[in-house]
Amino acid sequence: MKLILYSSALLLLLIFVPRACEGGNILVFPTEGSHWINMDILLQALHSRGHNITIVLKRSLDQKYITELVSKAILFERGALPLTNFLHMTLGMFSTFVDAHMA
């Protein structure tokens, strides 16, 4: 009987003991394109949970350009953007990628 009582008390004690959590260090090398949108959400969640995040960016990576590019591609897929605008955007995207890789 005492064994059950002690086991129950020990189990309750282990359940209610505050848990320690240590955040890890994360190093990120972002890429151009839609991958960054998902990575951005993931990194914000990790940062809110105590992780230290270091992001290494090239100077040629322009977050505003990439966000605009992805939103235009989504508009085109939904049929809200004409084909000529999409082709112009695609040519601009390739020249930006070439510039980024030449730097």
ABEGO torsion letter per residue (X at the ends): XAAAAAAAAAAAAAAABBBBBBBBBBBBBBBBEAAAAAAAAAAAAAAAAGBBBBBBBBAABBAAAAAAAAAAAAAAAAGABBAAAAAAAAAAAAAAAAAAAAX
